[in-house]
Amino acid sequence: MSEKLDSTELALFERLIDVGKLLERRADRATREHTGIKYTQYEVLIRLRNAGGEIRMTELANKLVSTPSALTYQVAQLEKASLVERVVAPGDERGVLARITDAGRQLLRDVSQAQNDMIRAATIEPLTRSQVEATHRALGALQLHLRGEETGGILPDHAPGGIDP
């Protein structure tokens, strides 16, 4: 049996959960205000952009920590808005790819500065540079432990497939 958590260790876990929920709420509010879509849908567009424009639905669900049915609903909403399309995977008629459309890329470009400003105000300005770097390293280690890989940090102009900001 492992030793019990001390109060700081327990508080760390509770704060991570709390901060995650607060950030998601703030991101959703800002995204809806600037795009009319939910943050969960915006995140689909970001993941597609980061993957070079398209990705298998099963892999996308894993990257989003989403269930396949929840992802299918979000992608269907994005399809209705002409921001994403679903296509059969080449050589695998049972596989489905989600693909960002030109309109989806344009939406990402249009809201880039607003998202940048929201991220800066919510997560960067309250911290010193050394706190930002230490938090980045610590959360990266947790992400690697829980997900098996570190994600994030791909600037729009550095995304695979030459997708502009």
Secondary structure, 3 states (H helix, E strand, C coil): CCCCCCHHHHHHHHHHHHHHHHHHHHHHHHHHHHHCCCHHHHHHHHHHHHCCCEEEHHHHHHHHCCCHHHHHHHHHHHHHCCCEEEEEECCEEEEEEEEECHHHHHHHHHHHHHHHHHHHHHHHCCCCHHHHHHHHHHHHHHHHHHHCCCCCCCCHHHCHHHCCC
